[in-house]
Amino acid sequence: MKIEVLLQRLEEEQATLAVETLTQPSGREAYDFGRAVGLYAGIERAKIVLIDLVKEHERKGFDL
């Protein structure tokens, strides 16, 4: 699988999560909002890790 495809899929999932959270909140408690924010941040972190991995691969010439 190409990294670009994986990153695109993560971005699509992140956008879907953001829209769903804002249009159809699962609850009105701070916990529900915190959970949604945490999921969004986790996807963002996964994207950063993948991008850093590709940069390291290009710099060192490792095979993924």
Buried (B, 14 or more C-beta within 10 A) or exposed (E): EEEEEEBEEBEEBBEEBBEEBEEEEEEEEEEEBEBBEEBBEEBEEBBEEBEEEBEEEEEEEEEE
